[in-house]
Amino acid sequence: MADEKVKGIVLDIIATVAPDADISDVDPAKRLRDQLDLDSMDFLDIVMELRKRYKVEVPKEDYPRLESLDSCAEYLGPKLEAHLTS
């Protein structure tokens, strides 16, 4: 799956979970929590939305792999591939 599509999915979820976050100028290499002032509850809500919308399970030990948009694309790309191509 194209990285840009995964990044769009993540940004869409962030816009839903944290509607006050300005996602218009996110640096894909920097930590999302720092750029968007997301707290731990926002982050958990993002993980829950991934599960709800796309049936993607993210174990707690993998949370650090969702640190930036780039790392989200790398980690979630293969997991979302099956869901979005079916």
N, C-alpha and C positions, 0 to 999 in steps of 0.2 A: 504494500500500500504506500502511496506517495506520502512522504513526510508532511507536506503541506496540508494534506487532507486530515491527517491525524492532529496536527497542530490546530487546525480549524475546529475540530471536534472538541479538543481540550479548551480552547478559548470560548467556545459556545457554552460549555458546561460552566466555566468560570463566570461568564456573564450571567448565567442563571443563578448560580450559588452566591455570587458576590456582585450584585447589580451596580454597586457604587464603584467597582474597580474599573480603572481606565485601561482597557485592553488594546487600545488603538496603537500603542507604541511599545509593545513588549519586545525586549531583546531576547531572542530564542536561546542564547547561551547563558543568560543570567538566571539566578534563582527566582522562581515565580513568587514565592512567599515574600521575598524582599521587594521586588518591583511593585507588586500589587497590594502589599500590606495585608496579606492573607494570614489568618490565625489558624491554629490547629483544628478548630471546628470547621472552618471553611475547607481546609484540606480534606478532612474526613468526609465532608459533604460532596466534594469532587469525586472521591473514591466511590462513595455510595451511588452517585449519578452514573458513573461508568458501569457499575454493576446493574443498576436499574435499566438504563437505556440500551446497553450493549452486551449485557451478561458477561462482563469482564471482571474477573476476580483479581484483586491485587492484594497479596498477602502483606501483612504488616512489615515483614522484613524487606519487602521490595519498595516501600514508600520512598526511600532515598532516590530511587530510580526515576521518580516523577518530579525531580527537583526543578528542571528547566523545560522549556518547550522542546529543545533538542533531545533531551533525555527521555521525555514523554514519547516523542515520535519513535525513538529507537526501541523503547520498551513496549509501547502499546501497539506499534505497527503490526507485528505478527499476530497479536491477540485480536486486533480488530479486523484483520484481513478476512478471516473466515466469516465473520458476521456480516461484513459489508459486501462481500462478493456473492453471498447466497441469496 
